[in-house]
Amino acid sequence: MNEHEKINYIEFPARNIEAAKDFFSAVFDWSFVDFGPEYSAFSDAGIDGGFFKSELTVSTDNGSALIIFYSNDLEQTSSKIKNAGGSIIKPIFSFPGGRRFHFSDPNGNEYAVWSDLNA
């Protein structure tokens, strides 16, 4: 559904689009549609978006916005990320309202996962 003046789509850089597709399919069950060799759109992520071919990465160290996933089980999601080739870059920590961790995908993009359960 397209809502007037609401965030509708998000795009991420990827050195290796196939690696991004494999990772996000395995960990978060995303679906993909390719639009040529340098772009792949994703769905089933809470918001639709895509990966574009680029040598750049998103990171909070560079001032990038941080995309944060929600999980009912942080430890399980962390294990899935590591098993699919991602890296934990900030281990689980508590903050007011919950716990979270940061990870990078195989392309080096930074994301976080949080939970308000077992805080």
TORLODO-403495 format. One record per residue: residue number from 0; x, y, z of N, C-alpha, C, CB in turn. Coordinates in nm, 2 decimals, m for minus. Glycine has a CB too. Example, Ala and Ser with C-alpha at 12.3 -4.5 7.8 and 13.67 -1.06 7.14 Angstrom:
2
nr;n_u;n_v;n_w;ca_u;ca_v;ca_w;c_u;c_v;c_w;cb_u;cb_v;cb_w
0;1.32;m0.57;0.78;1.23;m0.45;0.78;1.32;m0.33;0.78;1.13;m0.45;0.90
1;1.28;m0.22;0.71;1.37;m0.11;0.71;1.29;0.00;0.79;1.41;m0.06;0.57
// end
This chain:
119
nr;n_u;n_v;n_w;ca_u;ca_v;ca_w;c_u;c_v;c_w;cb_u;cb_v;cb_w
0;0.08;m0.12;0.00;0.00;0.00;0.00;0.09;0.12;0.00;m0.10;0.00;0.12
1;0.06;0.22;m0.09;0.14;0.34;m0.10;0.06;0.45;m0.02;0.15;0.39;m0.24
2;0.13;0.50;0.09;0.07;0.60;0.17;0.14;0.73;0.14;0.08;0.56;0.32
3;0.06;0.84;0.12;0.12;0.97;0.09;0.22;1.01;0.20;0.00;1.07;0.08
4;0.34;1.05;0.15;0.45;1.11;0.23;0.49;1.02;0.35;0.40;1.24;0.28
5;0.48;0.89;0.33;0.54;0.79;0.43;0.65;0.72;0.36;0.43;0.69;0.47
6;0.75;0.67;0.44;0.86;0.59;0.39;0.80;0.47;0.32;0.96;0.55;0.50
7;0.84;0.45;0.19;0.78;0.35;0.11;0.88;0.24;0.06;0.72;0.41;m0.01
8;1.01;0.27;0.06;1.10;0.18;m0.01;1.24;0.22;0.05;1.10;0.19;m0.16
9;1.33;0.12;0.05;1.46;0.15;0.10;1.56;0.07;0.02;1.48;0.11;0.26
10;1.68;0.13;m0.01;1.78;0.07;m0.09;1.91;0.06;m0.02;1.79;0.14;m0.22
11;1.99;m0.05;m0.04;2.12;m0.07;0.03;2.22;m0.10;m0.08;2.11;m0.19;0.13
12;2.34;m0.06;m0.05;2.45;m0.09;m0.14;2.50;m0.24;m0.12;2.57;0.00;m0.12
13;2.55;m0.30;m0.22;2.60;m0.44;m0.21;2.71;m0.46;m0.31;2.49;m0.54;m0.23
14;2.83;m0.50;m0.26;2.94;m0.54;m0.35;2.90;m0.66;m0.43;3.07;m0.56;m0.27
15;2.83;m0.75;m0.36;2.80;m0.88;m0.41;2.65;m0.90;m0.39;2.88;m1.00;m0.35
16;2.57;m0.88;m0.49;2.42;m0.89;m0.47;2.38;m1.03;m0.44;2.35;m0.83;m0.60
17;2.44;m1.13;m0.50;2.40;m1.27;m0.48;2.43;m1.30;m0.33;2.48;m1.36;m0.57
18;2.54;m1.25;m0.27;2.57;m1.28;m0.13;2.46;m1.22;m0.04;2.71;m1.23;m0.09
19;2.42;m1.10;m0.08;2.31;m1.03;0.00;2.18;m1.11;m0.01;2.29;m0.88;m0.06
20;2.15;m1.16;m0.13;2.02;m1.23;m0.14;2.03;m1.36;m0.06;2.00;m1.27;m0.29
21;2.14;m1.43;m0.07;2.16;m1.56;0.01;2.14;m1.53;0.16;2.29;m1.62;m0.02
22;2.21;m1.43;0.20;2.21;m1.40;0.35;2.07;m1.36;0.40;2.31;m1.28;0.38
23;2.00;m1.27;0.33;1.87;m1.22;0.38;1.76;m1.32;0.36;1.84;m1.09;0.31
24;1.78;m1.41;0.26;1.69;m1.52;0.24;1.70;m1.62;0.36;1.71;m1.59;0.11
25;1.82;m1.65;0.39;1.85;m1.75;0.50;1.81;m1.70;0.63;1.99;m1.79;0.49
26;1.84;m1.58;0.66;1.82;m1.53;0.80;1.68;m1.47;0.82;1.92;m1.42;0.83
27;1.63;m1.39;0.73;1.50;m1.32;0.74;1.39;m1.37;0.65;1.53;m1.18;0.73
28;1.42;m1.46;0.56;1.32;m1.52;0.47;1.27;m1.42;0.37;1.20;m1.58;0.55
29;1.35;m1.33;0.32;1.31;m1.23;0.22;1.30;m1.30;0.09;1.42;m1.11;0.22
30;1.22;m1.24;0.00;1.21;m1.28;m0.14;1.27;m1.17;m0.23;1.06;m1.31;m0.18
31;1.32;m1.21;m0.35;1.39;m1.12;m0.44;1.34;m1.13;m0.58;1.54;m1.15;m0.43
32;1.35;m1.02;m0.65;1.32;m1.01;m0.79;1.44;m0.93;m0.85;1.18;m0.95;m0.83
33;1.51;m0.99;m0.95;1.63;m0.93;m1.01;1.58;m0.83;m1.12;1.73;m1.03;m1.06
34;1.65;m0.72;m1.13;1.63;m0.62;m1.24;1.76;m0.60;m1.30;1.56;m0.49;m1.19
35;1.81;m0.69;m1.37;1.94;m0.68;m1.43;2.05;m0.73;m1.33;1.97;m0.54;m1.47
36;2.18;m0.72;m1.37;2.29;m0.77;m1.29;2.33;m0.68;m1.17;2.41;m0.80;m1.38
37;2.28;m0.56;m1.17;2.32;m0.46;m1.07;2.21;m0.42;m0.98;2.38;m0.35;m1.14
38;2.10;m0.49;m0.98;1.99;m0.45;m0.89;1.90;m0.57;m0.86;1.91;m0.33;m0.95
39;1.86;m0.58;m0.73;1.77;m0.68;m0.69;1.67;m0.62;m0.59;1.84;m0.81;m0.64
40;1.54;m0.64;m0.61;1.44;m0.58;m0.52;1.40;m0.69;m0.42;1.32;m0.54;m0.60
41;1.38;m0.65;m0.30;1.33;m0.75;m0.20;1.19;m0.72;m0.15;1.43;m0.75;m0.08
42;1.13;m0.82;m0.09;1.00;m0.81;m0.03;1.00;m0.90;0.09;0.88;m0.84;m0.13
43;0.89;m0.90;0.17;0.87;m0.98;0.29;0.97;m0.93;0.40;0.90;m1.13;0.26
44;1.00;m0.80;0.40;1.09;m0.75;0.50;1.02;m0.65;0.59;1.21;m0.68;0.43
45;0.90;m0.63;0.58;0.83;m0.52;0.66;0.82;m0.39;0.58;0.91;m0.49;0.79
46;0.91;m0.37;0.49;0.91;m0.26;0.39;0.99;m0.32;0.27;0.98;m0.13;0.45
47;0.94;m0.28;0.15;1.01;m0.33;0.03;1.13;m0.24;0.01;0.91;m0.32;m0.09
48;1.22;m0.30;m0.07;1.34;m0.23;m0.10;1.43;m0.30;m0.20;1.42;m0.20;0.02
49;1.55;m0.27;m0.21;1.64;m0.33;m0.30;1.79;m0.32;m0.26;1.62;m0.28;m0.44
50;1.87;m0.39;m0.34;2.02;m0.39;m0.33;2.07;m0.34;m0.46;2.08;m0.52;m0.28
51;2.15;m0.24;m0.46;2.22;m0.19;m0.58;2.37;m0.22;m0.58;2.19;m0.04;m0.61
52;2.43;m0.24;m0.69;2.57;m0.27;m0.70;2.65;m0.15;m0.66;2.61;m0.32;m0.84
53;2.74;m0.17;m0.56;2.82;m0.06;m0.51;2.93;m0.11;m0.42;2.74;0.05;m0.43
54;3.04;m0.04;m0.42;3.16;m0.08;m0.33;3.14;m0.01;m0.20;3.29;m0.04;m0.40
55;3.04;0.08;m0.18;3.02;0.15;m0.05;2.94;0.06;0.04;2.95;0.28;m0.08
56;2.95;0.10;0.17;2.87;0.03;0.27;2.80;0.13;0.36;2.96;m0.07;0.36
57;2.70;0.09;0.43;2.63;0.17;0.53;2.68;0.13;0.67;2.47;0.16;0.52
58;2.71;0.23;0.75;2.76;0.21;0.89;2.73;0.33;0.97;2.92;0.18;0.88
59;2.70;0.31;1.10;2.68;0.42;1.19;2.81;0.50;1.20;2.63;0.38;1.32
60;2.93;0.44;1.19;3.05;0.51;1.20;3.06;0.61;1.09;3.17;0.41;1.19
61;3.00;0.59;0.98;3.00;0.69;0.86;2.88;0.78;0.87;3.00;0.61;0.73
62;2.80;0.77;0.97;2.68;0.86;0.98;2.56;0.81;0.91;2.72;0.99;0.93
63;2.56;0.68;0.87;2.44;0.63;0.80;2.33;0.60;0.90;2.48;0.49;0.73
64;2.21;0.60;0.85;2.09;0.56;0.92;2.11;0.42;0.96;1.96;0.59;0.84
65;2.05;0.38;1.07;2.06;0.24;1.12;1.93;0.17;1.10;2.11;0.23;1.27
66;1.92;0.06;1.03;1.80;m0.02;1.01;1.80;m0.12;1.13;1.80;m0.09;0.87
67;1.69;m0.12;1.20;1.68;m0.21;1.32;1.57;m0.31;1.30;1.66;m0.13;1.45
68;1.60;m0.44;1.31;1.50;m0.55;1.30;1.45;m0.58;1.45;1.57;m0.67;1.24
69;1.33;m0.64;1.45;1.28;m0.68;1.58;1.29;m0.83;1.59;1.13;m0.64;1.60
70;1.32;m0.89;1.70;1.33;m1.04;1.72;1.26;m1.08;1.85;1.47;m1.09;1.72
71;1.19;m1.19;1.85;1.14;m1.25;1.97;1.25;m1.32;2.05;1.02;m1.34;1.94
72;1.36;m1.35;1.99;1.47;m1.43;2.05;1.60;m1.38;1.99;1.45;m1.58;2.02
73;1.67;m1.29;2.06;1.79;m1.23;2.01;1.90;m1.33;1.99;1.84;m1.12;2.11
74;1.91;m1.43;2.09;2.02;m1.53;2.07;2.00;m1.61;1.95;2.02;m1.61;2.20
75;1.88;m1.65;1.92;1.85;m1.73;1.80;1.88;m1.65;1.67;1.70;m1.78;1.80
76;1.83;m1.53;1.67;1.86;m1.45;1.55;2.01;m1.42;1.53;1.78;m1.31;1.56
77;2.08;m1.40;1.64;2.22;m1.38;1.63;2.29;m1.51;1.58;2.28;m1.35;1.77
78;2.25;m1.62;1.62;2.30;m1.75;1.57;2.28;m1.76;1.42;2.25;m1.87;1.64
79;2.15;m1.73;1.37;2.12;m1.74;1.23;2.21;m1.65;1.15;1.97;m1.70;1.21
80;2.23;m1.53;1.20;2.32;m1.43;1.13;2.46;m1.48;1.11;2.32;m1.30;1.20
81;2.51;m1.54;1.22;2.65;m1.59;1.21;2.66;m1.71;1.12;2.70;m1.63;1.35
82;2.56;m1.80;1.13;2.55;m1.92;1.04;2.54;m1.89;0.89;2.44;m2.01;1.08
83;2.48;m1.77;0.86;2.46;m1.73;0.72;2.57;m1.65;0.67;2.33;m1.66;0.71
84;2.68;m1.62;0.75;2.79;m1.55;0.70;2.80;m1.40;0.74;2.79;m1.55;0.55
85;2.71;m1.36;0.83;2.71;m1.23;0.89;2.81;m1.22;1.01;2.58;m1.18;0.93
86;2.84;m1.10;1.05;2.93;m1.08;1.17;2.86;m1.00;1.27;3.06;m1.02;1.12
87;2.88;m1.04;1.40;2.83;m0.96;1.51;2.93;m0.85;1.54;2.80;m1.05;1.64
88;2.89;m0.73;1.53;2.99;m0.62;1.55;2.97;m0.55;1.68;2.98;m0.52;1.43
89;2.86;m0.56;1.74;2.83;m0.52;1.88;2.75;m0.63;1.95;2.76;m0.38;1.89
90;2.81;m0.70;2.04;2.73;m0.81;2.11;2.61;m0.76;2.18;2.82;m0.89;2.20
91;2.52;m0.85;2.22;2.39;m0.81;2.29;2.42;m0.72;2.41;2.32;m0.94;2.33
92;2.35;m0.61;2.42;2.37;m0.52;2.53;2.23;m0.47;2.57;2.46;m0.40;2.50
93;2.21;m0.43;2.69;2.08;m0.37;2.74;2.08;m0.22;2.72;2.06;m0.41;2.89
94;1.96;m0.18;2.70;1.93;m0.03;2.70;1.79;m0.01;2.76;1.94;0.02;2.55
95;1.76;0.11;2.79;1.62;0.13;2.85;1.51;0.08;2.75;1.60;0.28;2.89
96;1.44;m0.02;2.79;1.33;m0.07;2.71;1.36;m0.20;2.64;1.30;0.02;2.60
97;1.49;m0.25;2.65;1.52;m0.38;2.59;1.66;m0.41;2.58;1.46;m0.38;2.46
98;1.69;m0.50;2.48;1.83;m0.54;2.45;1.84;m0.54;2.30;1.86;m0.68;2.51
99;1.97;m0.53;2.25;1.99;m0.53;2.11;2.14;m0.57;2.08;1.96;m0.40;2.04
100;2.16;m0.60;1.95;2.30;m0.62;1.90;2.31;m0.56;1.76;2.34;m0.77;1.91
101;2.43;m0.54;1.72;2.45;m0.49;1.58;2.53;m0.60;1.50;2.53;m0.35;1.58
102;2.50;m0.60;1.37;2.57;m0.70;1.29;2.59;m0.64;1.15;2.48;m0.83;1.28
103;2.68;m0.70;1.08;2.70;m0.67;0.94;2.67;m0.79;0.85;2.85;m0.62;0.92
104;2.62;m0.76;0.74;2.59;m0.86;0.64;2.72;m0.89;0.57;2.48;m0.81;0.54
105;2.72;m0.99;0.48;2.84;m1.03;0.41;2.90;m0.92;0.32;2.81;m1.15;0.32
106;2.82;m0.81;0.29;2.87;m0.70;0.22;2.93;m0.59;0.31;2.76;m0.64;0.13
107;2.92;m0.61;0.44;2.97;m0.51;0.53;2.88;m0.40;0.58;3.09;m0.44;0.47
108;2.75;m0.41;0.54;2.65;m0.31;0.58;2.61;m0.34;0.73;2.53;m0.31;0.49
109;2.59;m0.24;0.81;2.56;m0.25;0.95;2.41;m0.24;0.97;2.63;m0.14;1.03
110;2.36;m0.33;1.05;2.22;m0.33;1.10;2.21;m0.36;1.25;2.13;m0.44;1.01
111;2.10;m0.36;1.31;2.08;m0.39;1.45;1.96;m0.48;1.46;2.07;m0.27;1.54
112;1.95;m0.55;1.57;1.83;m0.63;1.60;1.80;m0.60;1.75;1.85;m0.79;1.58
113;1.67;m0.58;1.78;1.64;m0.55;1.92;1.52;m0.64;1.97;1.60;m0.40;1.94
114;1.50;m0.64;2.10;1.39;m0.71;2.16;1.35;m0.65;2.29;1.42;m0.86;2.18
115;1.23;m0.65;2.32;1.18;m0.60;2.45;1.15;m0.71;2.54;1.05;m0.51;2.43
116;1.18;m0.84;2.49;1.16;m0.96;2.57;1.28;m0.99;2.65;1.11;m1.08;2.48
117;1.27;m1.04;2.77;1.38;m1.08;2.85;1.48;m0.97;2.87;1.46;m1.20;2.79
118;1.43;m0.85;2.89;1.51;m0.73;2.90;1.57;m0.72;3.04;1.44;m0.60;2.87
// end
